[in-house]
């Protein structure tokens, strides 16, 4: 195998690796966006739970 063939193979390997890392980065971005969305949902849920607990305490005081 000559130098030119090795250079061509290295270019192919480099292209495959670059595409693989780009795909991985896209997946990581998607996961991060999903995590942020889930965190927002959790925050809203937490607020509702706190309000529910407060309402229950108020009802208990009224009795």
BAKOLFI-85647 format. One record per residue (C-alpha): residue in three letters; x negated, y, z negated. Coordinates in Angstrom, 1 decimal. Example, Ala and Ser with C-alpha at 12.3 -4.5 7.8 and 13.67 -1.06 7.14 Angstrom:
// BAKOLFI-85647
R   rest       xx       yy       zz
R    Ala    -12.3     -4.5     -7.8
R    Ser    -13.7     -1.1     -7.1
// end
This chain:
// BAKOLFI-85647
R   rest       xx       yy       zz
R    Unk      0.0      0.0      0.0
R    Unk     -1.5      3.3      1.1
R    Unk     -1.4      6.7     -0.6
R    Unk      1.4      8.0      1.6
R    Unk      3.6      5.0      0.7
R    Unk      2.9      5.5     -3.0
R    Unk      3.7      9.2     -2.7
R    Unk      7.0      8.4     -1.0
R    Unk      7.9      5.9     -3.7
R    Unk      7.0      8.4     -6.4
R    Unk      9.3     11.0     -4.7
R    Unk     12.1      8.4     -4.7
R    Unk     11.5      7.6     -8.4
R    Unk     11.4     11.3     -9.3
R    Unk     14.7     11.9     -7.4
R    Unk     16.4      9.0     -9.2
R    Unk     15.1     10.2    -12.6
R    Unk     16.2     13.8    -11.9
R    Unk     19.7     12.7    -10.9
R    Unk     19.9     10.4    -13.9
R    Unk     19.0     13.3    -16.3
R    Unk     21.4     15.6    -14.6
R    Unk     24.2     13.0    -15.0
R    Unk     23.2     12.5    -18.7
R    Unk     23.2     16.3    -19.3
R    Unk     26.7     16.5    -17.8
R    Unk     27.9     13.8    -20.1
R    Unk     26.3     15.4    -23.1
R    Unk     28.1     18.7    -22.2
R    Unk     31.4     16.9    -21.9
R    Unk     30.9     15.2    -25.2
R    Unk     30.0     18.5    -26.9
R    Unk     33.1     20.2    -25.4
R    Unk     35.2     17.3    -26.7
R    Unk     33.6     17.6    -30.1
R    Unk     34.4     21.3    -30.3
R    Unk     38.0     20.6    -29.3
R    Unk     38.3     17.9    -31.9
R    Unk     36.8     20.3    -34.5
R    Unk     39.3     22.9    -33.7
R    Unk     42.1     20.4    -34.0
R    Unk     40.7     19.2    -37.4
R    Unk     40.5     22.8    -38.6
R    Unk     44.2     23.4    -37.7
R    Unk     45.2     20.1    -39.4
R    Unk     43.2     21.1    -42.5
R    Unk     45.1     24.4    -42.6
R    Unk     48.4     22.7    -42.5
R    Unk     47.4     20.2    -45.2
R    Unk     46.4     23.1    -47.5
R    Unk     49.7     24.9    -46.8
R    Unk     51.6     21.7    -47.5
R    Unk     49.8     21.2    -50.8
R    Unk     50.6     24.8    -51.7
R    Unk     54.2     24.4    -50.9
R    Unk     54.4     21.2    -52.9
R    Unk     52.9     23.0    -55.9
R    Unk     55.4     25.8    -55.5
R    Unk     58.2     23.3    -55.5
R    Unk     56.9     21.6    -58.5
R    Unk     56.7     24.9    -60.4
R    Unk     60.3     25.7    -59.5
R    Unk     61.5     22.5    -61.2
// end
